[in-house]
Structures are given as C-alpha cells and as structure tokens.
Amino acid sequence: MPKKILKDKKLLEALVEYQTTLIERLRVEGYENNFSLLLIPYPDLDETMLKEMAMPLLRTSDRLFHIEDNVIALLPGCDWNGALKVHETIAQALGIWPVEDCIVEYPTDGKGTLQLIENLYKRLEEIKEE
C-alpha cells in the first residue's frame, strides 16, 4: 500500500510523465504495458477514512492523490477494466457508491502527460453535466 496521500498536482504530472517515458522505453524493447488514472470526487476530505479505507486497497506501486477535492489514483500496469474494479472498490470503501467512473488509460486516452490528465478532467466535467 502507498505510504501517504499526495496533494501536489505537479507531482502527479511528474509521475505520469515518468510512467509514459518508462512505457515508451519498454515498448522499444518489445514489452507492452499501460497504466490508468482514476478520479473520484471527494470534496469533504476525511483523510483518516481515506488512509484507513482506501489506501489498503492499493498496491505498493500505486499512488493516491487528493487534489482539488478529488481522489486520484495512478495505477501502473493497470488497464481500464482493472482501474474500474479499483474505482468501484474505493468508492464502496468510502461509502460514496454508486459514483460514475472517471478513468483514463495510457495510451488509449492520451499519448502525453498533459493530454491524459486533461482527458481525465474532461471526463469529470462530462459526468457533472449528465
């Protein structure tokens, strides 16, 4: 499980950039890999609950953020379907289920860091408009 909840959007961008660079380097060597980002609106941050209920559900390689009233998880090596399961599990653990899925997968939903993060927030806006 991750050690702490991260709150810095620049750090999120840096870690997404690292993941995209790593995957592209591995692709050159013949490996296929991906990662996903998920977002769950969680405006009334209960950090203790988030630490106790959500963090144990994640792998040590995953990173959990709370940015702009949203829980964001970076899930290396996880495709969209896997991210959907994590999304549902976290939302249920936090007692905010059902909540519409807000997930992007690299490289399907964006080739670069900013495009991927932008598409994650676009998906959030689409959900709010529904």
Beta strands, then each sheet from edge to edge (+ up, - down):
strand 1: 5-6
strand 2: 35-41
strand 3: 63-67
strand 4: 70-76
strand 5: 103-106
sheet 1: 1+ 3+ 4- 2+ 5-
end
